Amino acid sequence: MTVEVNGREHELEPGDTVATLLEKLGLESGWALVERNGEAVERARYAEVELADRDRLVVARPVAGG
C-alpha cells in the first residue's frame, strides 16, 4: 500500500502502524509528532494505529527554541 509522508510517497505493508512507519523512517517515536489525514495521532497510540492505503501523514520533530 502507498501512503504520503510529508509530500513523498512511501510503500508500506498492510497492517503497518504509525510506529512501524517511524521505525522505517529512522525516527524514534518518542520524539516525533504525527498528523494523519489532518488529525493529530497521540504518541501513546502509535503502535496501535494502523495505516491505510492513501493515508496522508505529516511527521515532524519538535525543536526547542528561545
Secondary structure, 3 states (H helix, E strand, C coil): CEEEECCEEEECCCCCEHHHHHHHCCCCHHHCEEEECCEEECHHHCCCCECCCCCEEEEECCCCCC
